[in-house]
């Protein structure tokens, strides 16, 4: 069996079959050129609404847009409150655990 695998005829046959298989698979492959573009027209558009669109929406719905921006001071206050709450939770857990007598 080793002599067959080492023969030049066998090697050339394997190369030819691999080449044919590769060409056949290559013909079946598709490229991105045949794929349509994005189906969402606003996929890469700026996220904000224009003033005209906001006015139109307000007119249609009867509601007004509200600016709900959070300032740096508000964010800092929120962080402080969250830290306090987490600290209280951890303290309560520690007190309960130590009262159980566990180690």
C-alpha positions in Angstrom: 0.0 0.0 0.0 2.9 2.4 0.8 4.3 2.0 -2.7 0.9 3.1 -4.2 0.8 6.2 -2.0 4.4 7.1 -2.9 3.9 6.7 -6.7 3.9 9.8 -8.9 0.8 8.5 -10.7 -1.2 8.4 -7.4 0.0 11.8 -6.4 -1.0 13.3 -9.7 -4.4 11.6 -9.5 -5.0 13.1 -6.0 -3.9 16.5 -7.2 -6.2 16.4 -10.2 -9.2 15.2 -8.1 -8.6 17.9 -5.5 -8.3 20.5 -8.2 -11.6 19.5 -9.8 -13.3 19.5 -6.4 -11.9 22.9 -5.6 -13.1 24.3 -9.0 -16.5 22.8 -8.5 -16.9 24.3 -5.0 -15.5 27.6 -6.2 -18.2 27.9 -8.9 -20.9 27.2 -6.3 -19.7 29.9 -4.0 -21.4 33.3 -4.0 -20.0 36.7 -3.4 -21.4 39.7 -1.6 -22.0 41.4 -5.0 -25.2 39.5 -5.4 -26.6 40.5 -2.0 -29.0 43.5 -1.8 -28.2 46.4 0.4 -29.5 47.0 3.9 -33.3 46.7 4.1 -33.5 49.4 6.8 -33.0 52.8 5.2 -32.2 54.6 8.5 -29.7 52.0 9.7 -26.8 54.4 9.7 -28.7 57.7 10.0 -28.2 60.2 12.8 -30.2 59.0 15.8 -31.8 62.3 16.7 -35.1 63.6 15.2 -35.1 66.7 13.2 -37.1 69.7 14.4 -39.5 69.3 11.5 -40.2 65.6 12.4 -40.6 66.5 16.0 -43.2 69.2 15.1 -45.0 66.8 12.8 -45.1 64.1 15.5 -46.3 66.6 18.1 -49.0 67.8 15.7 -50.2 64.2 14.9 -50.2 62.9 18.4 -51.1 66.0 20.4 -48.2 65.4 22.8 -45.1 67.6 23.2 -41.5 66.4 23.4 -39.8 67.0 26.8 -36.1 67.6 27.2 -35.1 65.0 29.8 -31.4 65.5 29.7 -29.4 64.6 32.9 -26.8 67.0 34.0 -23.5 66.1 35.5 -24.7 67.2 39.0 -27.7 64.9 38.6 -25.5 62.0 37.6 -23.2 62.5 40.5 -26.2 62.6 42.9 -27.5 59.4 41.4 -24.1 57.7 41.8 -24.0 58.8 45.5 -27.5 57.4 46.1 -26.7 54.1 44.4 -23.5 53.7 46.5 -25.4 54.4 49.7 -28.1 51.9 48.8 -25.6 49.2 47.9 -23.6 49.9 51.0 -26.8 49.5 53.1 -27.6 46.2 51.5 -24.2 44.8 52.0 -24.2 46.0 55.7 -27.6 44.3 56.2 -26.3 41.1 54.7 -23.2 41.3 56.9 -25.3 41.9 60.1 -27.6 39.0 59.3 -24.7 36.7 58.5 -22.9 37.5 61.7 -26.2 37.1 63.8 -26.6 33.6 62.4 -23.4 32.5 64.2 -21.9 31.3 60.9 -18.2 31.6 60.2 
